[in-house]
Every structure is written in C-alpha cells, then in structure tokens.
Amino acid sequence: MESGVTRRRFVSVVAAGTVLAGCDTGGSGKTASKAAAGKPKRGGTLRVGLSGGGSTDTLSPLNQITVPDYARAPQLFDPLVGFDKNGRPEFVLAEEITSNADATEWTIRVKSGVTFHDGKDLTADDVKHLFETSVDPATGSGGAAHLATLDVGGIRKLDKHTLRVPFKQPYSTLVDTLADYFFYVIPVGFDAKKPVGTGPFKFESFTPGQESTFSANKNYWETGRPYVDSLVMTNYPDESSQVNALVSKQTDMVNLLSNASVSTVESNGGRVLVGRSGGFNPIVMNVQKAPFTDERVRLAMKLIVNRKEMLDQVFGGKGAIANDIPSIWDDMYDHDIPQHEQDLEQAKSLLKQAGQDGLRIELVTGDIAQGVVQTAQVFAQQAKGAGVDVKLRKVTAAELFGPNYLKWTFTQSYWVYNPYFPQVALADLDNSFYQETHYADPRYRKLYFQALATTDEAARREIAHEMQRIYWEGSGYIIPYFAPVIDAHAPNVNGVTEGSLGYSFNLFRFKDVWLA
C-alpha cells in the first residue's frame, strides 16, 4: 500500500486491506484451519512441491524470475521491509526508516544482534552493499529501475547499524520500494553460488530447475523459528504432477493450484487454503511487435475478454475481476476508471480499422502459475466471437522464461502484488527488469518521476490516477482478474496460513510450519 511520508519522519505505514467485491476468500467449504491446535513440534523434513521453474532458477535475490525463486529467497534472506498478509508494509530487519523534509535523504537503522549464517553481524555496511549492488549494471538486479535517482556515491555510514541514503531528487515512496522482492539483504562479499543470508534456513544444495535443500538456521534472530530441521523444495512442471505428488505423499505442500484440483486434493485427505486476491496473471502483448504496435488492436484484445466468465471457468468464481490496471489494494488505485467489459462488435470494428480483420495469432502459454493455461484456453474461445483465431502454443516454464522471455509477441505471465509505483518501476519503464510489454509512453514515464518527487499524498494520488488512465487506454497488458492463491498441504502439516499478495503460504513462511 501507499506509505504516507511525513515531513520529518516515517511514522507508520497504513494500508486498507479492502475485501474486493466478488472476492471469495474461502475454499470449497472444507478449507483447512490456519493452524492446528497444540504446541508446535520440532524436527523433521518439510517437502514442498513448487509450480514452474527451470534452468533460469537462481539463488540470488537480486535476479528472481520464477515461482521457485520467490519461494527460495525468504528462506535464505530477510528484507529491510516486508509485507504483512494484508498488504501493509512492515519493518523486518529495519528498526527505523526516516526521511528529511523533502524525502531526498533517508536514514536507515537495522536491528542489532542479527547474524548471517556464517556468524557475521548484520551492519550498515551490508545495507550499503545492497544498495550499491542493486544499481551495479554488472549484477543485472531487478531493483535497479527502482533506484534510478539514487546518489550511490553519497551513501554514508553513520554508525555500526545506521546509514544515510541520499537521492538526486525527492523519493517519497522508498519504504514501499524496499518491500519489493529484490531488496533482501545480502552481506558484503555475497556469493550466489554459496549464498549466505540472515534467513531462517541455510543453504545446503541447489540444482536449477529441479531441487533445493536447506537446513534450519539454529541462530535465527526470530527466536523459536524455524521448527523443522530441513526443507526440500522441488520443482514440478505442471499442476497435475504437483497434485499427484501430494496425494501419493511424495511431498507435503503444493502451491498455485486452479479450482479444478480442489476436489481431488480434498477427496484424498489433503487440506486446501484459498488466499485473497492481489496477484494477477496477465496476457502480454509486445507493443513493439505487430500487430500490437497499433493501440486499436491492443484495445480490441481487451474488449474480447468476458472477465466474469473467465474467472468462473478458471477459478470457480474465486478471485476478483480486474480492469487491466495492477495494484488493486493500493490507496493510489483509481476505482473510477470505467470497467473494460466484453464488446465483441467494438473489438471487430477496431480490428477492421487497424487492417487486422480476421486476425490469426499465436499465444504462447505454459504452466507458470495457477490457471494460466486454462486462461489461455478461455481467451482463445472468447476470441472467436470477434473473428480472431488464437492458436495456443504450450511451452515449459523453462522455455517461457528462457532466452525468449521479453521477446515473445503474444504470451502470458504472472505477478504477485506490488504497490502501484514499485509495480511501474518493475514493468513499465525503459529499464524495467520485467519489461514484458515494452510499453514506454513518454508522458507516463514523466509522470512517474514527477510522482516520486511529490511528498504530498493527495497530489501524488492525482498523478497516479492520470498514469492509470494512460495505462488503461494503451498498455500491452490484459489483466482480466486478480487470481486467488489456492494452495494445499497434507493433514500432518501445521502452522500454515493462506496465501496473500499473490504469494503462496503467506509469503512462503515455511519458518512457521511444523509437522505432527
């Protein structure tokens, strides 16, 4: 959520955890309780079966792309700022974050008494290293776009646990930005092949696209966590293999299921959790490649979608209808923009105007997240009503996020929840890490930097609304829904909470899980 920055000091972060109309936060009526009664037990190996992943999998929190990447990071590392399950930013390793009057300088103090896996104390030097590494072109960090105005040479250590971070212009949304998943704290001298962090688990082994093994961090700063002795995270190529592994007791937890798997899991004694919406699975149009260079074609594609029908077919009505704009929980979100509704006649007219009457096109899909392939199938069916022939090409997650990632003409992706301005930095700027649509409207970009320099929240909201109207009209994303997070686990797994923000298991909090 938007974090309102006071004139002198960041005091608190407020978010409205709004329950969306049409959002079903329950399961089939048989969903598991958040945690079993009784005192947590220690010991055992927790086995987690994760959706997607492939050869691009990484242990570096600076370069995450696949679902297993996002799951590994919070086991090994901790952020300065995180999200609670309702989308509220909260301090994790940071003890205090304050700004000067115009938000051009920020002072960050980290907790004392926190150690890395190798026994080294967490200090301000490590936070300084995180900022420096994030903007170093050699690292290719996804956080670089967020920090475009950072005065990296001006960062100063004030004491062992405190540093001052200057920016070349006001940066009013820094706290929201630091909650982004690219800003896990790494130590000075970090080696991604043998990663050391402050997280609840230590690195043991890693085979990209296959499996990761971790052992409990006995000196974790959050007293009492984790409960299990070891954690094994295995990649599965599709939802069916995940569900089969769970019901055959080859794994204890699986994530990102579609509604179709709920009855299978429950009929075999598994527990299902359905988390609230916030993440989204967009259909991606590359605006630099024909036919999507024409804004009329992009709008026609958005008008093809019957969003309620798609949500019903893919998720049984769970989740919430979207309007091609992300960050639904952010106070910056403009709810007054008219809803894109299915209008097949208008879609036909736009395509004819663009010289694309009878368009035939290939949509690249894959099992990269919950309901993605089913969404492609529904879209292809709906497109027939506008005279568009959509041919589906199903590839593996490894191929979709391989060398052609960011080059596909027409494909799909998935996103977890981000506040609005960090989401823009991640996807919609010239130097964004996930520039999937290659959308680069000059006015939109100018407004973005104007917003960062605006410390008045009401004025910043007006800018955000203008940006969202531009985006709604011309971006390359079709965002038909905010997807529910449907996860499942074996009955002996306890301490589990439902997913939020598009992340499974409450941001993959395996440190809270224990085995009966």
MARPA-519865 format. One line per field, with one value per residue (C-alpha): x, y, z. Coordinates in steps of 0.02 Angstrom, whole numbers, plus 50000, padded with zeros to 5 digits. Example, Ala and Ser with C-alpha at 12.3 -4.5 7.8 and 13.67 -1.06 7.14 Angstrom:
MARPA-519865
east = c(50615, 50684)
north = c(49775, 49947)
up = c(50390, 50357)
end
This chain:
MARPA-519865
east = c(50000, 50048, 50155, 50121, 50285, 50275, 50376, 50512, 50489, 50415, 50299, 50189, 50128, 49943, 49853, 49671, 49653, 49492, 49387, 49350, 49176, 49160, 49315, 49292, 49422, 49360, 49384, 49256, 49183, 49309, 49463, 49593, 49607, 49752, 49846, 49812, 49785, 49926, 50106, 50218, 50334, 50514, 50605, 50578, 50597, 50467, 50446, 50371, 50317, 50326, 50248, 50360, 50543, 50681, 50859, 50844, 50815, 50932, 50985, 51018, 50878, 50935, 50878, 50720, 50607, 50518, 50399, 50532, 50650, 50522, 50499, 50685, 50729, 50634, 50710, 50888, 50866, 50767, 50718, 50731, 50544, 50415, 50228, 50107, 49972, 49853, 49974, 50038, 50225, 50311, 50489, 50587, 50775, 50749, 50720, 50691, 50675, 50660, 50669, 50714, 50582, 50581, 50622, 50790, 50884, 50834, 50911, 50901, 50944, 50946, 50917, 51065, 51100, 51060, 51190, 51217, 51231, 51420, 51412, 51450, 51347, 51223, 51284, 51255, 51396, 51285, 51140, 51259, 51321, 51141, 51108, 51274, 51250, 51071, 51122, 51280, 51245, 51356, 51231, 51078, 50974, 50788, 50798, 50899, 50748, 50680, 50840, 50867, 50884, 50995, 51154, 51253, 51417, 51338, 51285, 51364, 51379, 51334, 51370, 51377, 51192, 51143, 51171, 51108, 51046, 51032, 50934, 50957, 50775, 50639, 50594, 50432, 50393, 50556, 50475, 50355, 50501, 50605, 50463, 50491, 50561, 50727, 50785, 50827, 50984, 51143, 51311, 51468, 51556, 51395, 51419, 51261, 51340, 51360, 51230, 51236, 51093, 51005, 50855, 50778, 50863, 51041, 51093, 51141, 51117, 51035, 51002, 50919, 50751, 50747, 50775, 50841, 50890, 50907, 50942, 50874, 50967, 50987, 51041, 50896, 50859, 50672, 50676, 50599, 50594, 50605, 50526, 50579, 50759, 50768, 50673, 50671, 50592, 50558, 50505, 50358, 50322, 50134, 49987, 49941, 50112, 50103, 49935, 49991, 50145, 50038, 49908, 50045, 50135, 50293, 50277, 50194, 50141, 50099, 50059, 49965, 49827, 49675, 49499, 49497, 49618, 49523, 49407, 49550, 49653, 49510, 49445, 49618, 49626, 49725, 49689, 49656, 49686, 49619, 49703, 49638, 49672, 49806, 49920, 49872, 49907, 49911, 49902, 50052, 50056, 50226, 50188, 50346, 50291, 50149, 50003, 50016, 50107, 49931, 49839, 49673, 49725, 49775, 49609, 49515, 49601, 49549, 49369, 49366, 49375, 49220, 49304, 49170, 49155, 49343, 49352, 49209, 49285, 49464, 49440, 49258, 49222, 49359, 49466, 49410, 49378, 49516, 49517, 49688, 49769, 49876, 49894, 49711, 49747, 49848, 49768, 49833, 49718, 49586, 49419, 49328, 49403, 49265, 49272, 49328, 49183, 49169, 49113, 49139, 49064, 49179, 49326, 49283, 49269, 49437, 49523, 49446, 49506, 49680, 49679, 49676, 49505, 49510, 49670, 49762, 49893, 49991, 49979, 50125, 50067, 50133, 50112, 50197, 50065, 49888, 49761, 49873, 49847, 49660, 49653, 49733, 49605, 49459, 49531, 49553, 49372, 49308, 49414, 49317, 49170, 49271, 49332, 49506, 49590, 49706, 49820, 49892, 50073, 50109, 50290, 50377, 50407, 50593, 50562, 50438, 50561, 50713, 50806, 50643, 50574, 50541, 50544, 50379, 50249, 50097, 50117, 50069, 50149, 50109, 50133, 50119, 50050, 50154, 50105, 50073, 50235, 50351, 50248, 50278, 50465, 50467, 50370, 50335, 50495, 50631, 50750, 50623, 50683, 50519, 50487, 50370, 50258, 50394, 50269, 50365, 50245, 50348, 50208, 50182, 50367, 50374, 50227, 50308, 50461, 50351, 50255, 50413, 50464, 50295, 50286, 50104, 49999, 49844, 49945, 50036, 49869, 49810, 49967, 49940, 49762, 49821, 49952, 49825, 49708, 49852, 49894, 49713, 49697, 49859, 49965, 50009, 49937, 49768, 49735, 49569, 49567, 49659, 49695, 49656, 49801, 49748, 49874, 49863, 49953, 49950, 49848, 50004, 50068, 50028, 50059, 50009, 49921, 49837, 49924, 49913, 49977, 49989, 50117, 50082, 50078, 50080, 50240, 50314, 50327, 50396, 50483, 50312, 50270, 50285, 50249, 50135)
north = c(50000, 50181, 50235, 50415, 50502, 50636, 50797, 50738, 50558, 50396, 50355, 50214, 50127, 50112, 50002, 49969, 49782, 49803, 49650, 49657, 49636, 49462, 49402, 49232, 49210, 49040, 48872, 48740, 48743, 48615, 48725, 48695, 48800, 48920, 48813, 48657, 48674, 48621, 48663, 48661, 48512, 48521, 48413, 48326, 48371, 48480, 48440, 48574, 48548, 48711, 48767, 48802, 48846, 48791, 48824, 49009, 48970, 49067, 49081, 49267, 49376, 49511, 49418, 49320, 49268, 49103, 49050, 48938, 49088, 49187, 49039, 49013, 49193, 49213, 49051, 49115, 49303, 49437, 49608, 49777, 49798, 49665, 49649, 49579, 49466, 49613, 49712, 49826, 49863, 49818, 49829, 49666, 49695, 49883, 49957, 50133, 50221, 50411, 50548, 50731, 50862, 50835, 50649, 50675, 50591, 50436, 50368, 50180, 50090, 49900, 49787, 49743, 49563, 49490, 49375, 49299, 49111, 49122, 49208, 49384, 49526, 49621, 49801, 49959, 49903, 49762, 49880, 49997, 49847, 49802, 49974, 49978, 49804, 49838, 49981, 49899, 49855, 49702, 49619, 49646, 49672, 49690, 49828, 49946, 50031, 50071, 50162, 50265, 50426, 50354, 50453, 50295, 50388, 50491, 50345, 50369, 50251, 50345, 50207, 50017, 49997, 50162, 50240, 50389, 50361, 50515, 50533, 50657, 50708, 50676, 50492, 50489, 50303, 50225, 50121, 50040, 50009, 49922, 49798, 49738, 49562, 49621, 49702, 49556, 49600, 49515, 49529, 49612, 49481, 49391, 49237, 49173, 49000, 48984, 49107, 49172, 49272, 49307, 49197, 49051, 48918, 48889, 48836, 48653, 48613, 48679, 48607, 48737, 48680, 48531, 48544, 48648, 48587, 48693, 48661, 48754, 48910, 48872, 49052, 49136, 49307, 49271, 49163, 48990, 48984, 48878, 48719, 48590, 48529, 48537, 48599, 48520, 48619, 48526, 48599, 48518, 48550, 48563, 48563, 48381, 48321, 48431, 48360, 48181, 48208, 48272, 48133, 48000, 48075, 48119, 48299, 48388, 48553, 48614, 48787, 48888, 48767, 48802, 48768, 48604, 48524, 48564, 48413, 48293, 48357, 48354, 48183, 48114, 48190, 48347, 48520, 48668, 48851, 48992, 49160, 49331, 49410, 49536, 49448, 49435, 49328, 49445, 49409, 49502, 49598, 49659, 49836, 49843, 49697, 49689, 49683, 49757, 49914, 49975, 50034, 49989, 49807, 49809, 49884, 49758, 49616, 49688, 49704, 49521, 49460, 49412, 49428, 49353, 49202, 49180, 49193, 49070, 48943, 48953, 48981, 48939, 49122, 49139, 49294, 49463, 49543, 49662, 49813, 49799, 49900, 49820, 49858, 49844, 49862, 50021, 50182, 50255, 50141, 50234, 50145, 50274, 50219, 50131, 49942, 49861, 49749, 49623, 49711, 49596, 49716, 49856, 49736, 49686, 49868, 49914, 49767, 49813, 49993, 49928, 49815, 49659, 49592, 49403, 49410, 49247, 49245, 49126, 49141, 49063, 48987, 48868, 48804, 48952, 48990, 48946, 48942, 49016, 48881, 48874, 49064, 49048, 48917, 49025, 49177, 49080, 49026, 49200, 49275, 49176, 49291, 49436, 49335, 49313, 49143, 49116, 48965, 48908, 48854, 48772, 48775, 48733, 48864, 48849, 48894, 49033, 49117, 49065, 49164, 49219, 49295, 49480, 49439, 49347, 49436, 49368, 49270, 49260, 49298, 49307, 49439, 49447, 49605, 49763, 49940, 50046, 50145, 49997, 49898, 50033, 50026, 49838, 49827, 49989, 50092, 50083, 49999, 49890, 49715, 49638, 49744, 49613, 49727, 49853, 49989, 50154, 50300, 50462, 50552, 50402, 50396, 50584, 50571, 50426, 50528, 50677, 50567, 50506, 50687, 50731, 50715, 50770, 50612, 50689, 50765, 50601, 50511, 50630, 50590, 50404, 50418, 50509, 50375, 50236, 50315, 50319, 50139, 50080, 50152, 50093, 49968, 49795, 49702, 49618, 49595, 49502, 49455, 49457, 49274, 49183, 49092, 48909, 48803, 48630, 48526, 48358, 48342, 48322, 48494, 48630, 48816, 48856, 49017, 49053, 49147, 49334, 49463, 49326, 49229, 49055, 49011, 49191, 49238, 49063, 49069, 48894, 48950, 48941, 48765, 48609, 48426, 48322)
up = c(50000, 49982, 50129, 50175, 50214, 50346, 50334, 50452, 50490, 50427, 50571, 50512, 50357, 50329, 50206, 50176, 50164, 50066, 50033, 49848, 49779, 49710, 49801, 49880, 50016, 50064, 49983, 49943, 50118, 50182, 50191, 50323, 50479, 50485, 50610, 50708, 50894, 51008, 51039, 50884, 50871, 50814, 50691, 50526, 50344, 50258, 50073, 49962, 49780, 49684, 49521, 49372, 49372, 49255, 49200, 49242, 49427, 49539, 49721, 49703, 49771, 49651, 49495, 49536, 49392, 49427, 49566, 49648, 49650, 49751, 49868, 49900, 49939, 50105, 50168, 50148, 50168, 50258, 50189, 50271, 50244, 50206, 50187, 50312, 50241, 50214, 50106, 50243, 50235, 50398, 50461, 50462, 50476, 50480, 50651, 50589, 50420, 50423, 50292, 50287, 50246, 50058, 50055, 49969, 50112, 50206, 50366, 50390, 50552, 50559, 50708, 50818, 50867, 50695, 50620, 50449, 50425, 50436, 50606, 50543, 50621, 50513, 50499, 50399, 50283, 50220, 50184, 50093, 49994, 49949, 49875, 49783, 49712, 49661, 49546, 49479, 49295, 49312, 49430, 49320, 49477, 49459, 49589, 49479, 49400, 49573, 49619, 49461, 49562, 49700, 49736, 49765, 49793, 49931, 50042, 50214, 50363, 50522, 50647, 50652, 50618, 50535, 50364, 50266, 50089, 49975, 49813, 49672, 49686, 49815, 49830, 49927, 49903, 49965, 50103, 49980, 49864, 49997, 50022, 49844, 49824, 49751, 49913, 50027, 50125, 50066, 50153, 50091, 49983, 49937, 49827, 49740, 49720, 49909, 49973, 50150, 50224, 50388, 50346, 50442, 50335, 50274, 50101, 50076, 49891, 49733, 49560, 49447, 49382, 49499, 49686, 49830, 50003, 50159, 50343, 50493, 50550, 50735, 50769, 50681, 50755, 50766, 50922, 50906, 50716, 50612, 50680, 50551, 50537, 50348, 50197, 50024, 49883, 49721, 49553, 49463, 49279, 49293, 49413, 49385, 49439, 49593, 49645, 49609, 49718, 49861, 49858, 49841, 49991, 49893, 49952, 50097, 50020, 49844, 49780, 49649, 49602, 49496, 49557, 49459, 49583, 49742, 49741, 49701, 49847, 49971, 49918, 49957, 50131, 50088, 50155, 50040, 50078, 49971, 49992, 49945, 49777, 49733, 49611, 49428, 49276, 49126, 48942, 48872, 48708, 48648, 48591, 48486, 48376, 48250, 48265, 48440, 48384, 48346, 48502, 48420, 48413, 48596, 48647, 48540, 48631, 48799, 48738, 48686, 48865, 48963, 49132, 49241, 49128, 49130, 49320, 49339, 49220, 49284, 49471, 49505, 49540, 49671, 49649, 49582, 49414, 49357, 49241, 49156, 49296, 49433, 49621, 49671, 49857, 49843, 49901, 49738, 49634, 49534, 49556, 49449, 49283, 49184, 49185, 49023, 48975, 48835, 48675, 48527, 48399, 48454, 48451, 48273, 48221, 48296, 48213, 48045, 48065, 48101, 47949, 48058, 48013, 48033, 48136, 48165, 48303, 48414, 48604, 48699, 48863, 48996, 49173, 49255, 49386, 49437, 49298, 49164, 49033, 49069, 49049, 48877, 48828, 48883, 48793, 48631, 48640, 48677, 48537, 48408, 48441, 48370, 48222, 48297, 48279, 48428, 48412, 48579, 48591, 48759, 48816, 48980, 49112, 49074, 48892, 48926, 49044, 48943, 48807, 48725, 48884, 48849, 48662, 48638, 48532, 48625, 48786, 48969, 49135, 49321, 49454, 49641, 49721, 49721, 49769, 49615, 49595, 49628, 49502, 49372, 49404, 49385, 49222, 49131, 49117, 48985, 49108, 49199, 49243, 49181, 49026, 48956, 48853, 48805, 48844, 48850, 48843, 48870, 48961, 49075, 49118, 49153, 49270, 49363, 49410, 49450, 49572, 49659, 49686, 49763, 49952, 49961, 49959, 49881, 49739, 49712, 49702, 49565, 49465, 49491, 49425, 49269, 49241, 49262, 49135, 49008, 49051, 49041, 48867, 48789, 48887, 48823, 48973, 48976, 49163, 49168, 49353, 49518, 49547, 49709, 49789, 49804, 49899, 49977, 50107, 50193, 50355, 50462, 50411, 50537, 50562, 50383, 50336, 50171, 50032, 50010, 49887, 49756, 49859, 49923, 50108, 50168, 50076, 50090, 50280, 50299, 50459, 50544, 50484, 50593, 50565, 50676)
end
